[in-house]
């Protein structure tokens, strides 16, 4: 009986982490328009999807670090980046001023109800995923300086 329970738990765990399809949830643009995640990420290129929040220091550090090398990344791989803010209604008003002030040229979407975050099974932000043809090919949670270099290696790997 213990083996059956263990195998069932293992199967559920593997199934949770083996999610390949990008969830098709509705998000909002900074202009207030609704867009589905799959439509936003529909591209022949690799798309980085970064879940972040204005109150999350590691999130901002990661997006700042990527911003410093963003032009080179785009030139070399045609990668795209969608920064999805999970700020709720209390802090969502900070998103546009922060992104404008930082000069981030990424597509910014809002997930104020955390629908995408829940659909991805993310417990914390930052969560960075790579998407190719609406399939999740890489996933990384958290940020430490230099993690963007590993991310770029994965971008190059899936851009070929």
C-alpha positions as CSV (number, residue, x, y, z in Angstrom):
1,X,0.0,0.0,0.0
2,X,2.9,2.4,0.8
3,X,4.4,1.7,-2.6
4,X,1.1,2.6,-4.3
5,X,0.8,5.8,-2.4
6,X,4.4,6.7,-3.1
7,X,4.1,6.0,-6.8
8,X,0.9,8.0,-7.0
9,X,2.6,11.0,-5.2
10,X,5.6,10.6,-7.5
11,X,3.4,10.6,-10.6
12,X,1.5,13.7,-9.5
13,X,4.7,15.5,-8.7
14,X,6.3,14.6,-12.1
15,X,3.1,15.6,-13.9
16,X,3.0,19.0,-12.1
17,X,6.6,19.8,-13.0
18,X,6.5,18.4,-16.5
19,X,3.9,20.9,-17.6
20,X,4.9,21.7,-21.2
21,X,2.0,23.7,-22.6
22,X,2.0,27.4,-21.8
23,X,-1.2,28.2,-19.9
24,X,-3.8,30.2,-21.9
25,X,-4.9,32.7,-19.3
26,X,-6.1,36.3,-19.8
27,X,-3.7,39.1,-18.9
28,X,-3.9,42.8,-19.3
29,X,-1.7,45.2,-21.1
30,X,-0.6,48.5,-19.5
31,X,-3.2,50.2,-21.7
32,X,-5.9,48.0,-20.2
33,X,-6.5,45.7,-23.1
34,X,-6.9,41.9,-22.6
35,X,-4.5,39.5,-24.2
36,X,-4.1,35.7,-23.8
37,X,-0.8,34.5,-22.6
38,X,-0.5,32.1,-25.6
39,X,-1.2,34.8,-28.1
40,X,1.3,37.1,-26.4
41,X,4.0,34.4,-26.6
42,X,3.1,33.2,-30.1
43,X,6.3,33.6,-31.9
44,X,8.8,31.5,-34.0
45,X,11.5,32.8,-31.6
46,X,12.2,31.9,-28.1
47,X,10.2,33.9,-25.6
48,X,11.3,34.6,-22.1
49,X,8.4,35.0,-19.7
50,X,9.4,36.6,-16.4
51,X,6.9,36.7,-13.5
52,X,7.8,39.6,-11.3
53,X,6.4,42.3,-8.9
54,X,7.3,45.9,-8.1
55,X,7.9,44.9,-4.4
56,X,10.2,42.0,-5.4
57,X,13.9,43.2,-5.2
58,X,15.3,40.0,-6.8
59,X,12.8,40.4,-9.7
60,X,13.9,43.9,-10.4
61,X,17.5,43.0,-10.2
62,X,17.0,40.2,-12.7
63,X,15.1,42.3,-15.2
64,X,17.7,45.1,-14.8
65,X,20.6,42.6,-15.4
66,X,18.8,41.4,-18.5
67,X,18.2,45.0,-19.6
68,X,21.9,45.7,-19.6
69,X,22.5,43.0,-22.2
70,X,19.1,43.0,-23.9
71,X,20.2,44.6,-27.2
72,X,23.0,42.0,-27.6
73,X,20.6,39.1,-26.8
74,X,18.0,40.3,-29.3
75,X,20.6,40.8,-32.0
76,X,22.2,37.4,-31.5
77,X,19.0,35.3,-31.0
78,X,15.9,37.4,-31.8
79,X,14.7,36.4,-28.3
80,X,11.6,38.2,-27.0
81,X,10.7,38.9,-23.3
82,X,7.4,39.3,-21.7
83,X,7.5,40.7,-18.1
84,X,4.3,39.7,-16.4
85,X,3.7,41.7,-13.2
86,X,1.8,39.8,-10.5
87,X,1.2,43.0,-8.5
88,X,-2.3,43.0,-7.1
89,X,-4.8,45.9,-7.3
90,X,-3.0,47.7,-4.4
91,X,0.4,47.9,-6.1
92,X,-0.4,47.6,-9.8
93,X,-0.4,51.4,-10.2
94,X,3.4,51.2,-9.6
95,X,4.1,49.0,-12.6
96,X,4.0,51.6,-15.4
97,X,6.1,54.3,-13.6
98,X,8.7,51.7,-12.6
99,X,9.1,50.1,-16.0
100,X,9.2,53.5,-17.7
101,X,11.7,54.8,-15.3
102,X,13.9,51.7,-15.7
103,X,13.7,52.0,-19.5
104,X,12.7,48.4,-19.9
105,X,11.8,47.7,-23.5
106,X,10.1,44.5,-22.7
107,X,6.4,43.8,-23.3
108,X,4.8,44.3,-19.9
109,X,1.6,42.5,-19.0
110,X,-0.4,42.5,-15.8
111,X,-1.6,39.4,-13.9
112,X,-3.4,41.1,-10.9
113,X,-5.4,38.0,-9.9
114,X,-2.3,35.7,-10.2
115,X,-4.0,33.5,-12.8
116,X,-0.8,32.8,-14.7
117,X,1.2,32.4,-11.5
118,X,-1.3,29.8,-10.3
119,X,-1.5,28.0,-13.6
120,X,2.3,27.7,-13.7
121,X,2.3,26.4,-10.1
122,X,4.7,29.2,-9.1
123,X,5.0,29.6,-5.3
124,X,7.3,32.7,-5.5
125,X,8.6,35.3,-7.9
126,X,10.8,35.7,-9.8
127,X,9.9,32.8,-12.0
128,X,11.5,32.8,-15.4
129,X,10.4,30.4,-18.2
130,X,11.5,30.0,-21.8
131,X,8.8,29.3,-24.3
132,X,9.2,27.9,-27.8
133,X,6.1,27.3,-29.9
134,X,3.9,27.8,-26.8
135,X,5.8,25.0,-25.0
136,X,7.7,25.6,-21.8
137,X,11.2,24.4,-22.5
138,X,13.0,25.8,-19.4
139,X,12.0,27.0,-16.0
140,X,14.0,28.8,-13.3
141,X,12.8,30.2,-9.9
142,X,14.6,32.8,-8.0
143,X,17.5,35.1,-9.0
144,X,21.1,35.5,-8.0
145,X,23.7,37.6,-9.8
146,X,24.9,35.8,-12.9
147,X,21.7,33.7,-13.4
148,X,21.0,35.7,-16.5
149,X,24.1,34.2,-18.1
150,X,22.7,30.7,-17.6
151,X,19.4,31.9,-19.0
152,X,21.1,33.3,-22.1
153,X,22.8,29.9,-22.7
154,X,19.4,28.3,-22.6
155,X,18.0,30.9,-25.0
156,X,20.9,30.1,-27.4
157,X,20.3,26.4,-27.0
158,X,16.6,26.6,-28.0
159,X,17.1,29.3,-30.6
160,X,18.9,26.9,-32.9
